[in-house]
Amino acid sequence: YNRIAKKFYHCFLQMIKYFGRVEHTSQLF
């Protein structure tokens, strides 16, 4: 259970980082 939760949390952080990057790049245009 702990590994699954950690994996899900890692994917969640990656998704936040990705959306943050997309939002940041959209501000440039």
ABEGO torsion letter per residue (X at the ends): XAAAAAAAAAAAAAAAAAAAAAAAAAAAX
